Amino acid sequence: MSGDSTGNASSYSGGGFNVNEVYAEGQIPLLQNAFLAKDLTIDGQGRWSDYNTFGSTKNWKVSINWAPVRDIRFRATLGTSYRQPNVYELYGGQSLGYPSAYDPCSAVSSYGAQAAAVQARCAGEGINTATFVPQNTGQVPTISGGNAKLQPESGRTYTIGTVVTPRWVPGLSASVTYWHYSLNNTISTLGTQYILDQCYTGADTSNCGAIAARSSSQQLTSVNAFYQNLGGIRTSGIDFDLDYHVRVTAHDSLNLSNNMQQLVSYLQQNVPNGQWYNYTGRLFYSGGSGQPRVSDYAQATWQHDDFSFTYMMRYIGGMVWNNGVTDLTAKTAGQYKTPGIFTHDITLGYRLNRWNLEAGVSNLFDKKPPFVMDAATNTNIYQYGSLIVGRYAFLQAGVSF
């Protein structure tokens, strides 16, 4: 790609890599139709990969499925993972943007106990914080793009859960699964505000190298926020799934499903060997999505011959605003959190031979995205971007060949 754009300029994107892989999997049925072992099976998978850029790696996964009786099944998995940086993360062209952020020298008092450190840093740059006025209020020029020095991510996963399919309630399936993921060398970008705060408070002065020299009028000229290997992620949660299909009449059926996720923990390390931050139930108001403690998706479909009507509900739990290091509070900010929100969609469908026709309304009650402190959109587009367009209707048709 040449990088030509009608917006902010972007440099050329281009590059690639080669990989050779060998994959194998197998299944061992240990017991079938035995006492307290309607089914006992072990699965194994393995993959060897060789990259011309990163060398070779081995990854594996093993799982066990045990059904003591027909109505209940227990399952557990343990495995490793490996993700090479994609072409854009490695070779994406650099571009200039203006994300929501503020110059620390323009808001020294907001740093509380760290205000003295910020004051000293600004004074060392020749800035009188009492009279300083930033040119880009609420936004800081930021250069983003690929990084050819990136290394792959690696991780380990384990899950354990159970599925219940009771014979006395035909069509019902319920499951509970606990999962835990750990990732190393995570590939991502640091937020502009995080980089500035870490530098000016002295919490991590290695971030100061990402901040370009100020202009002759002491204005921030740019911050580099390229892709990099940041550190690690440790996250765990519980998924609750419910599916129920019932035949009401010879022409009518009802399908119900619900998926709820309870986030137990989300810890993130933003620099190698650095501090672990707890982002459970937090939303980054300066850019990036959040980690709600509870999220839910429910769907109900009524089918009458070739007609169908579907209702869908989504819930995103409330979150406290966080700048990457600390939470806002009622004392440090007027509004400091976002409430949980519900959205609703409906779809009417009709199947005519090979044709599938659908009409519906998304965001039925015209739910507005919640306010999040931001200099550009007054919400968090990474979390609530789909709500910005408001309620809208759609028609679509598909055909099966």
SVG drawing of the C-alpha trace seen along z (x, -y; Angstrom):
<svg xmlns="http://www.w3.org/2000/svg" viewBox="-50 -33 66 84">
<polyline fill="none" stroke="black" stroke-width="0.4" points="0.0,0.0 1.3,-3.4 -0.1,-5.2 -1.9,-7.9 -4.9,-9.2 -7.4,-12.1 -6.9,-12.4 -3.7,-12.4 -0.7,-11.2 0.5,-7.6 3.7,-6.1 4.1,-3.0 2.9,0.4 4.6,3.6 6.3,6.8 5.7,10.4 7.0,13.8 7.0,17.5 6.0,20.4 6.0,24.2 3.8,26.3 3.1,29.9 -0.1,30.7 -1.4,33.9 -4.3,34.8 -5.7,38.0 -8.5,39.3 -8.4,42.2 -11.8,43.6 -10.8,45.1 -14.3,46.3 -17.7,46.5 -21.0,47.6 -19.2,48.7 -20.2,48.2 -20.0,44.4 -18.4,44.0 -21.0,43.6 -18.0,42.0 -14.4,41.3 -12.3,39.9 -9.0,38.1 -8.1,35.8 -4.6,34.6 -3.4,32.1 0.1,30.8 1.6,28.4 5.1,27.6 5.7,24.3 8.9,22.9 9.0,19.2 11.7,17.6 11.5,14.5 11.1,16.1 12.4,19.6 10.5,22.8 7.9,23.5 5.9,26.4 2.3,26.0 -0.1,28.6 -3.5,29.2 -4.9,32.1 -8.5,32.5 -10.6,35.0 -14.3,35.6 -16.1,37.7 -19.8,38.5 -20.5,40.7 -24.2,40.9 -26.0,39.7 -27.3,36.5 -24.1,34.8 -20.6,34.4 -17.5,33.0 -14.7,31.6 -11.3,30.0 -8.5,28.8 -4.9,27.7 -2.9,26.2 -0.3,23.7 -0.7,21.0 1.6,19.0 0.7,16.0 3.2,14.4 2.7,10.7 0.6,10.1 1.8,8.1 0.2,4.9 1.6,5.1 5.1,5.7 5.1,3.6 2.2,1.2 2.9,-2.4 3.3,-5.1 0.4,-7.6 -0.5,-10.7 -3.6,-10.8 -5.0,-13.0 -6.3,-10.7 -7.9,-12.0 -5.2,-13.0 -3.9,-16.1 -0.5,-17.6 0.5,-16.8 2.0,-20.3 -1.5,-21.8 -3.1,-19.8 -0.5,-19.3 -3.0,-19.5 -5.0,-16.5 -2.0,-14.2 -2.6,-14.5 0.4,-13.0 2.4,-12.8 1.8,-16.5 5.3,-17.5 7.0,-15.0 5.1,-16.3 5.8,-19.9 9.5,-19.2 9.6,-17.5 7.8,-20.4 10.1,-22.9 13.1,-21.0 11.7,-21.5 11.4,-25.2 7.6,-25.3 5.8,-27.5 2.8,-25.4 0.9,-28.4 0.7,-30.1 1.2,-27.3 -1.7,-26.9 -1.7,-23.8 -2.4,-24.3 -4.2,-21.0 -6.7,-21.0 -7.9,-17.5 -5.8,-15.9 -2.1,-15.1 -0.5,-14.4 0.4,-10.7 2.3,-8.6 1.2,-5.0 2.2,-2.1 4.1,1.2 7.2,2.4 9.5,4.9 11.2,5.8 8.2,7.4 8.4,10.9 5.6,13.5 3.1,13.9 2.9,17.1 0.4,18.3 -1.2,21.1 -4.9,21.9 -6.9,24.2 -10.6,24.7 -12.9,26.9 -16.6,27.2 -19.7,29.3 -22.7,29.7 -26.1,30.9 -28.6,32.3 -31.4,33.8 -33.5,36.5 -36.6,35.3 -36.4,31.9 -35.9,32.7 -34.2,29.9 -32.5,28.3 -28.7,27.9 -27.0,25.9 -23.2,25.5 -20.8,23.8 -17.2,23.3 -14.3,21.8 -11.4,20.5 -8.0,19.0 -5.7,17.5 -2.2,16.3 -0.3,14.5 3.3,13.4 4.9,10.8 1.5,9.4 1.4,7.3 -0.5,4.0 0.0,0.3 0.2,-1.9 -2.3,-4.8 -1.0,-8.3 -2.1,-9.4 -0.5,-6.4 2.9,-7.2 2.7,-10.8 1.7,-10.0 4.3,-7.3 7.0,-9.7 6.0,-12.9 5.2,-11.2 8.5,-9.3 6.7,-5.9 8.5,-4.6 10.8,-7.0 11.5,-4.5 8.3,-5.9 9.9,-9.4 11.8,-8.2 8.5,-7.9 7.8,-11.6 9.3,-13.9 11.1,-17.2 8.7,-20.1 8.3,-22.9 9.8,-26.4 6.5,-27.4 6.8,-24.4 4.0,-22.5 4.0,-18.7 4.8,-17.9 4.1,-14.1 4.1,-10.9 5.1,-7.6 2.7,-4.7 3.9,-1.9 3.0,1.7 5.3,3.4 5.6,6.4 4.2,5.0 4.3,7.6 1.6,10.1 -2.1,10.7 -3.7,13.0 -7.4,13.3 -10.1,15.7 -13.8,16.0 -16.9,18.1 -19.2,18.7 -22.9,19.7 -24.7,21.0 -28.3,22.1 -30.0,23.4 -33.6,24.7 -35.5,25.9 -39.2,26.8 -41.7,27.9 -44.9,26.0 -47.2,27.3 -46.7,29.1 -46.0,25.7 -44.4,23.8 -41.2,24.0 -39.3,21.9 -35.6,21.5 -34.1,19.8 -30.4,19.2 -28.4,17.1 -24.7,16.6 -23.5,14.8 -19.9,14.2 -18.6,13.3 -15.2,11.8 -13.3,13.0 -10.0,11.3 -8.2,9.3 -4.5,8.4 -2.3,6.7 1.4,5.9 2.1,2.9 5.9,3.2 8.2,6.3 8.8,7.2 6.7,4.3 3.9,3.8 0.6,5.8 -2.5,3.6 -6.0,4.8 -8.3,3.8 -11.3,5.9 -14.4,3.7 -12.4,0.8 -12.9,-1.3 -10.0,-3.2 -11.5,-6.7 -8.3,-7.8 -8.6,-5.1 -9.1,-1.4 -12.0,0.9 -12.9,1.9 -13.3,5.1 -16.9,5.3 -17.4,7.7 -20.6,9.0 -21.8,9.2 -24.8,11.1 -26.3,12.0 -29.8,13.5 -31.8,14.6 -35.4,15.9 -36.7,17.1 -40.2,18.1 -40.5,20.2 -43.8,20.7 -43.3,22.8 -41.2,20.5 -41.7,17.4 -39.4,16.5 -39.3,13.7 -36.1,13.2 -35.5,10.9 -32.0,10.2 -30.8,8.5 -27.2,7.5 -26.0,6.2 -22.6,4.6 -21.9,4.1 -20.9,0.8 -17.3,-0.1 -15.1,-2.6 -13.0,-5.0 -9.3,-4.3 -6.3,-6.1 -4.2,-2.9 -2.8,-3.4 -5.4,-4.7 -9.2,-4.9 -11.1,-8.1 -13.2,-8.7 -16.0,-11.0 -13.4,-13.2 -11.0,-13.5 -13.7,-13.8 -17.4,-14.8 -18.4,-11.6 -16.1,-8.7 -17.9,-5.6 -20.3,-4.3 -23.5,-2.4 -24.5,0.9 -26.5,0.7 -29.0,2.9 -29.6,2.9 -32.3,4.7 -32.7,5.9 -35.5,7.6 -35.5,9.5 -38.4,10.9 -37.4,13.6 -39.1,15.6 -37.7,18.5 -38.9,18.9 -37.4,21.9 -33.7,21.1 -34.2,17.5 -33.9,16.2 -35.5,12.7 -34.9,10.7 -36.1,7.3 -35.3,5.9 -34.4,3.0 -31.1,2.7 -31.0,0.8 -34.8,0.9 -35.2,-1.7 -32.5,-4.0 -30.1,-3.6 -27.5,-6.3 -23.9,-5.5 -23.1,-6.4 -21.0,-9.5 -17.3,-8.8 -14.8,-11.7 -13.3,-12.1 -12.2,-15.0 -13.5,-13.7 -16.8,-11.7 -17.8,-12.0 -18.0,-8.3 -15.7,-5.3 -16.0,-4.2 -14.0,-1.0 -16.7,0.2 -19.9,-1.5 -19.1,-2.5 -22.1,-0.5 -24.5,-2.7 -23.3,-6.0 -25.5,-5.5 -28.6,-5.0 -31.6,-3.0 -31.7,-1.8 -33.8,0.6 -32.5,3.0 -33.6,5.3 -31.5,8.1 -31.9,11.2 -29.7,14.3 -29.8,17.3 -28.5,20.8 -26.8,22.5"/>
</svg>
